[in-house]
Amino acid sequence: MLALEAIVAIGVALVVSAVVAGRLRVPLALVQVVAGLLLGFIPALRDVQLPSEAVLLLFLPAILFAESLTTSMRESRRFVRVILINGTVLVLVTAFAVAGVGSLAGMPWAIALVMGAALAPTDATAVGNLARDLPLRQRTVLRTESLINDGTALVIYGLAVGVAVGSEVLTPLSVAWDLTVSYVGGVVIGLLVGLLGTYLRRIPNTLASNVGMIVTPFIAFLAAELVHASGVLAVVVCGLLMSWRGPRVARAEARDQVMSFWTLTTYILNGALFVLIGLELQVVVRDLESSDLGFGILLGVIVWLALIVVRLVFTFVVTGIIRTVDRRPYQRTLRAPTRALVLNAFAGYRGAVSLAAALAIPLTIGDGAPFPMRDLVVFVTAVVVVLTIAVQGPLLPALIRWAHLPTDDQQRDERRLAQTTAAQAALEALPQLAESLGIDDEVRERVATETEEHLALLAADGDSDEAQESAHTKEQYVRLRLAAMQVKRDAVLKLRDERRIDDTVVRALQAQLDLEEIRLTGREVE
């Protein structure tokens, strides 16, 4: 029954956290961690722990795949150099820098490197939850970096754990070889599984097609792990490929259904991870010797500050090198102001993946002795994650205001361009389409008139009288249509209550009305 109790408790915590975060206007992730801490005081839940295998094998593929489906391919390609450098070199530098801090604090080097590898990667879940207010450019770089850097960190982590338990000898050549196999294998498998997933999207049966898409990231992760390649990179490459080709191969109803699924699923998985982090912190504190508690908190704060400083210094050094070496005119257009660089460095969030890696540390080493300082490593990692969520997250909006970044109107302008181009193309093609389909002139004129009105609204200057009048007319039109739809819903429900129509009929009509309402209002799921 403990598993069921935990599921119910986490579900209730997700609902309550969403309400509290909305009222207090604080980051949702922070409230979810606090909710997990409070759940830890319930006796029945005191032994519930964050399952490291579940995070790495179940949560991680699903979350990374969903993130890659919504990542900007164009922006990722524009900043691919920075993303790759941060996803590889920065991870290595961070891992060894944190290992240096741990070593100075008295940890054996191998143990300190395990801690450094666990804390080296930024976390896609934390970035997605805490960095939503950033402009598209900064958000894309952070998200894409967090999608690929887990692969680098997990290779270093595996080697460091091997050294700590006495089964590996860490050399530059072994690190280079493992990273090469990890990245090349991950990319190749990701492309192959992505092609398979694209083929599955062509299945006419909507449910079967979407089941195929849901299992695709797990196929990619499993195939990569079997050949000791990066399962993380395989999932990301697979997701990016399917995101690019999906609009051409999947049916509309399949896309609508599966995106709703991923939206809800990733919300649950992300929230559950943060709640479990809070629960895990209780367990870690109880397992740690009381004499080490103060030392662990101090070391956690120092490591957290070191992570920010290392990322900040690395960002400025690499930026300076790139600007010195590459003086092409195009490169100048990609340059970010100094305050934006500081913002990027501060937004390097750590999350559940780091804690899962720490929890996956073996209990014993090769000779059967307990793994040295394991509880301390887990506790320090937990402290860093909590500081990331509790300090960096709430401070980000103030830092964004301090950075004085230009207003991000790019997506709005590009959306208007796409709508205008699409409507113009449809209007020009209407006569030929109507003739080929045998459509009556009256119907053709009706569609043409609606399209022309839409084009006129898009073309109007937002500050002009014409635009304001068009916007006012559209607003009245939407209000009237929504009110009429509510009358329709009430009429349908009255028929059901009178037992004159079946519930299945109600659900079918309700779905049609819901889609029409979403189209009219343009609302998106938050």
C-alpha angles and dihedrals in degrees: 000000000000092000092052092047090051092049092050092046093050091047092052090046091054092053095045092045092054091052094045094045091051093051097043094039093226128134111287092223091059092053090048092054090049089049089054091050090052092048088056089069091064106097094220091056099042093101097046108117137184103262105226093199091053092051094048098039105028112018098037100054093046095046095044092047093051091047092050091051090061099038119113108249093192095052091044090055092047092056098029093124094056091042093052093045092050092043094054117013096035090050091053093046092047094048093052093041092054089044088055091052091049092048092052087051090058103268120137108256095245092051091047090051090053088055091046093051091049092052098038100087125071113231124246092208094051093044092049092050101039105032101053093114094059120105117262095261097054093038093052094049092049094045096047092044091052090050095059106028094074088071092058094043095048091053091053090043092053092049092046093050089048090054092047094053092043100249100105138051111211114221133157089247094053091048092049093048095048092047091050093050090044096052101036093044092046094051094046094047091044091054093047095048090043090057089049090050091050089054091050089053088065093065107118093219105087097207094047091047092052094046086055090052093048094054093043097087091049091050089051093047094046095046091050094047091051091061093038093250126133110287089188093057092044091055093047095048090046091051094047091050093048091046090054096046099032098087090059100046109030126080118245095245091049092052092047093049098046095045089053088051094051092045093055096037096051091046090055095043094046093047093045090052093055092046090050090050088059091048091047092052089061091052093047093051092051092050095049120090110254090234090058096048097086092042090050092052092048092047090047092054092047092049091047091053090045091054091054094045094047092050092047094049093043092051094053094042094050092043090052092050093048093049091048096048101035112051098159115140090239091055090055090060090059096054116120124210119255094256091053089055090053089049091051091050093050093050095065096121125189121208149153096329091063092049092046090052091051091049090050091064108121117256092227139029128228097286093049095257119134115274104263116252093349094146091049092051091050092047095048090048090051091049091052092049092049092048089050091055099035100042112019094041099054092041095054097083090053090048091050089054090048091051092060091212116186117262109275102231095145097101093045092051093045091048090054090048091051093047092047094047093046094048092047092049091049092048092051092048096047098091093051093042092049091050095047092047096043094241119171118248092241092058092044092052091049093054091044092052092051091048093048091051090051091050092050091054092049093047096049119103108250092231098045125104089239092055093047091049091048091048091049091050091048092048091053090046092053093047092051093046092049092049090049090050091054089053088051091051092050091049092050092048090049089055090050093048088051088051092238094123133032127249090245089061090050092052093049093050091042091055091052092049092047092053090048091051092050090050092051098045098035090218118164129203109264 
